[in-house]
């Protein structure tokens, strides 16, 4: 039986990102369910704003190739997506735009996304916890061929929700976030059986 491999990350570049912390909480649930999880930070993959002229002149940037390879190597995606102005962050959109690009004429379209399964969560200082942004992330991923599981968690008042060690202060909320990772791991295990 193949062990499910999950790529987890927050959609922010901020060093002390609430969503990077949230991704780590959900990743713990996936690991506990038997998945192999790689937790990355988008800030470790510095990317220029996607520009087809730049792509044609210089090719795909090395960081984009590395990120795309990680997407291809994993069965599932666990994304903690911040909400900026009622939508997704420029950093997350830009990463997805670069990863979606083909590197050769014979590469299958959207090869890094097709057949993947994802779960979504969000954390925001606002009262809705990032729910409005998740609508956009869900629609975009679905259009790229990703199956997005229906369960999601939005953590409001994120500036008060985390302890100093990055864990969630509310144990029930932490359990709900970890359950997202567990559900993704179990879903992928069934698909890979």
Phi, psi and omega per residue, in radians:
X1 nan 2.342 -3.132
X2 -1.385 2.331 3.080
X3 -1.332 2.235 3.102
X4 -1.072 2.359 3.095
X5 -1.967 2.196 -3.050
X6 -2.144 2.320 3.043
X7 -1.759 2.139 -3.076
X8 -2.094 2.432 3.101
X9 -2.894 2.787 3.008
X10 -1.661 2.656 -3.080
X11 -1.603 0.493 -3.111
X12 -2.157 2.706 3.057
X13 -1.703 -0.128 -3.067
X14 -1.145 2.347 -3.070
X15 -1.002 -0.709 -3.098
X16 -1.861 0.745 -3.038
X17 -1.075 2.269 3.035
X18 -1.057 -0.670 -3.069
X19 -1.292 -0.506 3.036
X20 -1.168 -0.683 3.073
X21 -1.117 -0.719 -3.140
X22 -1.126 -0.706 3.095
X23 -1.052 -0.669 3.130
X24 -1.148 -0.664 3.114
X25 -1.129 -0.820 3.130
X26 -1.135 -0.653 3.127
X27 -1.072 -0.612 3.113
X28 -1.084 -0.663 3.093
X29 -1.136 -0.690 3.119
X30 -1.167 -0.723 3.119
X31 -1.113 -0.737 -3.140
X32 -1.090 -0.454 3.128
X33 -1.553 0.100 3.040
X34 1.736 0.066 3.132
X35 -1.449 2.691 2.986
X36 -1.621 2.070 -3.042
X37 -2.051 2.321 3.026
X38 -1.960 1.990 3.120
X39 -1.674 2.079 3.135
X40 -2.104 2.904 3.039
X41 -2.076 2.262 -3.140
X42 -1.025 -0.494 -3.137
X43 -1.094 -0.339 3.117
X44 -1.437 -0.026 3.124
X45 -2.200 1.276 -3.073
X46 -1.148 2.163 -3.061
X47 -2.189 2.416 2.971
X48 -1.212 2.799 3.036
X49 -1.047 2.348 -3.092
X50 -1.032 2.280 -3.121
X51 -2.598 2.045 -3.074
X52 -1.100 -0.535 3.069
X53 -1.115 -0.752 3.096
X54 -1.097 -0.761 3.132
X55 -1.061 -0.761 -3.137
X56 -1.200 -0.606 -3.109
X57 -1.351 -0.701 -3.000
X58 -2.122 -0.083 -3.094
X59 1.398 -3.083 3.135
X60 -1.259 2.280 3.114
X61 -1.044 2.634 -3.109
X62 -0.981 -0.718 -3.124
X63 -1.141 -0.615 3.105
X64 -1.184 -0.692 3.093
X65 -1.095 -0.736 3.130
X66 -1.114 -0.780 -3.130
X67 -1.147 -0.748 3.125
X68 -1.078 -0.718 3.116
X69 -1.083 -0.683 3.086
X70 -1.098 -0.751 3.085
X71 -1.032 -0.772 -3.088
X72 -1.164 -0.566 -3.070
X73 -1.373 -0.209 -3.060
X74 -1.954 2.573 3.141
X75 -1.424 -0.527 -3.037
X76 -2.364 2.802 3.126
X77 -2.159 2.323 3.061
X78 -2.077 1.877 -3.005
X79 -2.056 2.176 3.006
X80 -1.778 1.876 -2.937
X81 -1.871 1.965 3.065
X82 -1.136 2.767 3.072
X83 -1.911 2.093 3.043
X84 -2.020 2.105 3.099
X85 0.887 0.831 3.067
X86 1.185 0.348 3.132
X87 -2.586 -2.934 -3.141
X88 -1.451 2.890 -3.115
X89 -1.330 2.692 3.052
X90 -1.082 -0.641 -3.129
X91 -1.087 -0.781 3.139
X92 -1.181 -0.788 3.133
X93 -1.075 -0.753 -3.129
X94 -1.117 -0.737 3.111
X95 -1.076 -0.772 3.136
X96 -1.142 -0.680 3.104
X97 -1.063 -0.790 3.136
X98 -1.163 -0.770 -3.104
X99 -1.129 -0.467 -3.114
X100 -1.312 -0.225 -3.032
X101 -1.379 2.443 3.066
X102 -1.385 2.497 3.130
X103 -1.680 -0.176 3.106
X104 -2.649 2.858 -3.119
X105 -1.149 -0.476 -3.091
X106 -1.634 0.017 3.105
X107 -1.307 2.344 3.102
X108 -1.075 2.433 -3.141
X109 -1.024 2.369 3.079
X110 0.976 0.648 -3.065
X111 -1.012 -0.520 -3.098
X112 -1.394 -0.150 -3.096
X113 -2.021 -0.599 -3.034
X114 -1.009 2.264 3.102
X115 1.458 -0.013 3.129
X116 -1.426 2.736 3.011
X117 -2.131 2.486 -3.099
X118 -2.346 2.726 2.898
X119 -2.178 2.643 -3.073
X120 -2.177 2.555 2.989
X121 -2.598 2.954 -3.123
X122 -2.685 2.677 3.026
X123 -2.378 2.369 -3.127
X124 -2.628 2.560 3.047
X125 -1.120 -0.324 -3.119
X126 -1.273 2.979 -3.065
X127 -1.219 -0.454 -3.105
X128 -1.609 -0.125 3.036
X129 1.203 0.248 3.125
X130 1.724 0.162 -3.103
X131 -0.986 -0.701 -3.091
X132 -1.126 -0.657 3.113
X133 -1.186 -0.598 -3.128
X134 -1.105 -0.531 3.091
X135 -1.032 -0.753 -3.111
X136 -1.246 -0.713 3.130
X137 -1.121 -0.767 3.137
X138 -1.037 -0.820 -3.129
X139 -1.107 -0.768 -3.115
X140 -1.102 -0.845 -3.129
X141 -1.099 -0.706 3.102
X142 -1.042 -0.694 3.121
X143 -1.204 -0.360 3.121
X144 -1.587 0.022 3.097
X145 1.693 0.160 3.133
X146 -1.566 2.344 2.995
X147 -1.465 2.063 -3.132
X148 -1.826 2.060 -3.132
X149 -1.113 2.569 -3.008
X150 -1.192 -0.592 -3.096
X151 -1.188 2.365 3.059
X152 -2.592 2.822 3.134
X153 -2.306 2.354 3.063
X154 -2.113 2.164 -3.102
X155 -1.776 1.939 3.107
X156 -1.479 2.911 -3.124
X157 0.849 0.825 -3.057
X158 -1.050 -0.475 3.126
X159 -1.170 -0.235 3.096
X160 -2.011 -0.107 -2.943
X161 -1.467 -0.376 -3.022
X162 -1.860 2.501 3.016
X163 -1.392 3.008 -3.120
X164 -1.068 -0.505 -3.122
X165 -1.474 0.052 3.120
X166 1.608 -0.112 3.109
X167 -1.419 2.817 3.104
X168 -1.409 2.382 -3.110
X169 -1.213 -0.633 -3.131
X170 -1.479 1.987 -3.060
X171 -1.125 -0.644 3.113
X172 -1.146 -0.712 3.112
X173 -1.157 -0.726 3.100
X174 -1.046 -0.718 -3.141
X175 -1.132 -0.677 3.108
X176 -1.130 -0.705 -3.140
X177 -1.207 -0.765 3.096
X178 -1.080 -0.612 3.132
X179 -1.079 -0.556 3.061
X180 -1.023 -0.824 3.106
X181 -1.102 -0.705 3.112
X182 -1.085 -0.799 -3.137
X183 -1.072 -0.726 3.116
X184 -1.121 -0.760 3.132
X185 -1.066 -0.775 -3.132
X186 -1.174 -0.713 3.112
X187 -1.059 -0.818 -3.136
X188 -1.153 -0.660 3.129
X189 -1.047 -0.708 3.107
X190 -1.134 -0.722 3.141
X191 -1.155 -0.582 -3.062
X192 -1.565 -0.143 -3.076
X193 -1.171 nan nan
